[in-house]
Amino acid sequence: MASNDQQAQPDLASILRTLATLAPQNQPQQDQPTAYGQPPSFPSHFQQSPQSWAPAAEQVLSIPRSTTPTEPPPQKNVVDPAAITEWSAGLKCVMRTVAKHESILNDIRKMMKNQRDHEEEWWNGRQILIEKQRARKEGQQKLDDVLKAVGGAVTPGFTSNHSDNHAKELETFDMKVYKAQMQMVKEMTAKLRSLGVPFFGTRSDLVRPIGKEANASSGTPDRKDEKGLIDEIELVKLQRKMLAILEDLCID
């Protein structure tokens, strides 16, 4: 038995030495069980220090950006409606833009309907006021006739005073309508300008004010920088022509 133990000891020592030499090579395999059942993935940046993964994040963000300069698409010749002062250019602009957009035409239709509704309301209001004045006048006339029939005194000049009051009443009403109409025109002009309709947003530096046609010192027309300018009166005429075109375009 002793001889057998002596023979077993060298074998055990040899095995331990062999295992000792193999242990460093087998240690990396201890991490293998954690990878079982997981899909392959790229190394996580969070396994490194912030200084090491921050530049990589910047590189990832910069990947979609193109480093080669790209030429901008060719721009079409877009005419600014505010710079148009001639009828032919304005007509061409409105036919190329407004006439081809149903949404813009619908906005103009609503604006035209709103104008008609207001004008009808103002007209009816004036007619109602006139009828009231006529009724008051007829009532006063009947009262005067009754007073005369019973021998009562009729106030002299009362009828003429009534006529003056009626005239002032109508004048006050007309002034209110005028102010409301000017406000409506202002709002419509702003709306047409926002829709890109020529002659309703013309730049002020392109409009020659009334009375500025002649040079104040010489009394002769000042031709300096007059190219492309338009008189206020002519601008109003172009606005009316454009409104007629818009009305034709908006016919259902």
Secondary structure, DSSP 8 states (H G I E B T S, - for coil): -HHHHHHHHHHHHHHHHHHHHHHHHHGGGGGGGGGTT-------GGGS-HHHHHHHHHHHHTTTS--S------------GGG--SHHHHHHHHHHTGGG-HHHHHHHHHHHHHHHHHHHHHHHHHHHHHHHHHHHHHHHHHHHHHHHHTT----TTHHHHHHHHHHHHHHHHHHHHHHHHHHHHHHHHHHHHHTT-TTSS--GGGEE-TT-SB-TTTSSB--TT-TT-EEHHHHHHHHHHHHHHHHHHT--
